[in-house]
Amino acid sequence: MKTSTKIKNRQDRVFYFFCYTIVTILTLLVLYPIVYIVSASFSDSDMVVQGKVWLWPVNFSLKAYEIILKRPQIWTGYKNTIIYTVSGTLINVAITLLCAYPMARKNLRGRGAIMFIFSFTMMFSGGMIPTYILVRNLGIMNTRWSVILPGAMSVYNMIVCRTFIENNIPDEMLEAAQIDGCSNTQFFFRMVLPLSKAIIAVLTLWYGVSHWNSYFNAFLYLREQDLYPLQIFLKEILIQSEQLGGEEMIDVDNMSTIYVTLKYCVIVVSSVPLFCVYPFVQKHFQKGVMVGSVKG
């Protein structure tokens, strides 16, 4: 018995060693591009072009950040993107929860047909031109609503949320609440929402990241620069710098190479807010995804 136990322990140690080795390698492969981007954004552009930056900043420089942050459009873009992200995420999460809860109720009439209609839209959609015509006919062109309302709910996210509610909020809980005189609305707000904090955090993260990185709807429907999100302004700055049109922004001797550093700086500027928010929802992320994606 002792010999068998020793063999198993030795096999377990070998197995864990390989597991930790693989996980470490994968972690380094994921982290290195992030470290390199941050280091390149704080390095001298000539050093980046010559390939001398590989881990730490070389010839520390803030020229790229001066070029970007000196533009007033950046702060306008930040303001608009925050508005789009916060308001859009609130609408997305609210609609998703209001749709997922009744779909989780097994006594809903026509539940299968409604679910088929939802699933059908995941594979087939009207396309860009019909969507553009719809937005125009609704009279929301060149308004914030044209960025927020299209795609107000993801069917995939609704299915994940519905599965989470089915697995964590049994029908017996609703029956017990109804015996005490609780209505469906009261049950939703007093029981379902407090018990769905994990999936709400996951939905908030998914929708928030999508809104923060979104630029295509703004590119199609917006005409006034005062409504542009951050991504549109960053794209314009890169184009101007590539064409050496950024010389009037700041006195840069190597303007022909500063564009290389600007690319990395743009990534950092647009990603920092997400890195700041993620730790607050990370603890709910794994639980919400695993419970919401497995039906048992």
N, C-alpha and C positions, 0 to 999 in steps of 0.2 A: 504494500500500500504506500509506504514512504517513497519507494523508488518511482512508482507511478505518479505520485504527487509531484515529485521533483521534475519528472519529465514534462508534466503538464505545466508546471511553473516555468520551466525553461522555454517551452514552446510559446507560452503566453508572453514571456519577455521578448522573445524574438519577434513575435507578431506585433506587439506594441511598438517595438523599436522601428519596424518597417512602417507602421502606421504613422508614428510621429515624424519619421524622416520624410515621408511623402507629403504630410500636411505642412511641414516646415518648408519644403521646396515649393509647394503651391503658394504658400503665404508669401514667400520671397518673390515669386514670379508676379504676384498681384501687387505687392507693395513697391517693388522697385520702380515701375513706371510712374507711380505717384511721387515717389521721392525724387526721381529724375526731373519730372515736370516742375516741381517746386524749386529744386536747385537751379535748373536752367533759367527760371523766371527771375532769380536773384543774381544771376551771373552776367558778366560782360558778354555782349553779343558775339564779339570776335572769338572768345573762348568756346562758346557754344558751336559756332560754325566750324571751328578747327577740331571739334570733337574732344576737347580737353575736360569737359564736364561729364562726369559719369556717376558721382554720388553726392559730393558736397559742392556748394557754390564756389566758383572760381572768379577772382576779381569782383568781389561783391559790388553789385550795382542796382540802383533803383530807377534807372532811366525808363525802363519799360512801364513801370508802375506810374511814373510821373506823366508819361504820355497818355496813359489810359485814364487815370484818376483826375487829371487836369481838365478833362472834357466834362462840361456840365451835363451833357446828354447821358453820361453814365449814371449820375444820381437820379435823373428823370427815369431812366430805364429801371434802376433798382426800385424806385417808388412804384412804378407801374407793375413790375413783376411781382412785388410783394402783394399789391392789390389783387392781381390776377390769381396768385397762388392761394392767398388766404380765402378770398371770397369763392373762388372756384372749388377749392377743396371742401369748404363747408357745404356748398351746394351738392357736390359729388357724393360726399359721405351721407348727407341727409337723404338724397334720392335713393342711394344704394340700400340703406337700411330700411327705408319705407317700402322698397320693392322686395327686399330679401325676406323680411319678416312674414308677409302673407304667403310668399312662395314656400316658406318653411312649414306652413300650416297644412297638415295632410287633409283637412276637411275643406280646403278651398275648392270651390267648384271650377271645373275647367283648368285645373292646375297643370295637367299634362299639355294641353293645347297652348296655354300661355307660355309654358316653358319652351315648347317647340318654336314659338314665334321669336322668343328671345334668342334661342340658340341659332336660329336661322340667320339672324343679323350678324352673328359672329363670322359666318362664312360668306355672306353676300350683303352688300350695302349699295346704296344709291350711287356712290362715287363722288368725285370732287365737284363736277359741274352741277349736278342736281342739288348738292349741299350748298353750293354758292348761290344758286337761284333761290333756294329756300331762305337763306340768310337775308338775301336782298329783299325778298317779298315780305319778310317779317319786319322790315324796316329797321334792322339793327346794324346795318353796314356802317363801318367807321365809328363804332361805339365799343365800349368795353364788353358789352353783352355778346358781341360777335366772337370774342375770344373765350368767354366763360361758358356760354350755353352749348355750343356744338360739342357733342360728345360728353354730355353732362353725366352719363353713367356708363361704366364699363360692364358689359354682361359677364365677363369672366370674374370680375371682382364681386359682382352680385351673387354669382354661383358659389364662390368661396365663402361669402358672408352667409348665404342661406344654409350651406352645409355646417358652418360653425353653429348657427342658431339651432339647427336640428339636433346636433350632437350634445349641446350643452344646456339647452332649455327644453326639457321634456314637456309633453302635452299634459302630464299629470300636474305640473306646476300651474298651468293655466286653469285647469279644472278646479284646483284648490283655491286659486285666487277668485274665480268666478263664484264659488260658494260663499266667499266673504264679501261678495258684492262688487268685485273689481271689474270694470269694463275693459274692453280690448285696448282702448286708448291708454287707460291707466296702467294696464299690464305692460304695454310696450314701453312707456316712459319710466315706470317704477321698477320693472323687473328685467325686461330685455336689455335696455340700454346699460344699466349698471353691470350686468353680467357679461356684456360684450365689449368691455374695455380693450381686451387684447386685439380683437379683430378691428375695432375702430382705430386703434393705433396703427395697425398694418395698412388699412385703407387710407388713412391720413398720409402715411409715408408714400404709398404708391401714387396717389393722386397728386400729392404735393410735389414730388419729383417730376412727374409728368408735366404739371403746369409750369414749374420753374424752368424746365428745359424746352418748353414748347415755343416755337417761333413760326410754324407754318400757317396757322390760323391768322396770326397777326400779319404775316406777309401777304395773305390773300385779302383780308377784310379791312385792314386799317390803312388810312392815307395820311393822317396827321401824325407828325413825329412826336407830339406831346402824349400820344397814346401808345407809342412803341414800347415793347418790353426790352429787357436788358440784352437779350440775345441778338436782336436786330441791330442795336447800337454797336455791340461788339463786332458784329460782322462788318459793319460799315467802317469801323476803325481799322480793322485788318486790311480791308480793300484799299483804304486811303494810304495806309502805311506801305503797303506793297507797291503802290504807284508813286511812292516818295512824296505823297501829299501831306505827310505829317510833319514836315520840316518847320511849318509855322507854329506847331504846337509847343515845340521845345527845341533848344539848340543841341542837336546831336551830330557829332562829327561822322559817325559811321551809320548814317541813316539807311544805307543799302543793306546792312546786316541786322539792324535793330528789329526788322520785321520778324526774324527768326525767334528772338526773345519775346516779342509781343504775342506770338501764338501761344506760348506757354503761360504768359501772364494772363491772357484772356481766360484760359482754362481755370487758373487759380481764382481769379476774381469771380467767375461765375459759379464756382464749386464750393467756396468757403462757407456760405450760409447753410448749404445742405450738410456739410460736415459738422457744423455747429448744432444742427437740429437732430441729427440722427441718433446721438447717444441717449436722448430723452425718450425715444420710442424703440430703441434696440431691444430692451428687455422684454417687450411684448411681441417683437417681430417673429421670433422663432415659434413661440407658442401659438400665435394667431395663424400663421401659415400652416403649421402642421395639423392643428385641429380643424382648420377650415378647409383643408384640401383632402382630407381622408374621411370618407363616410363609413361609419361603423355602427 
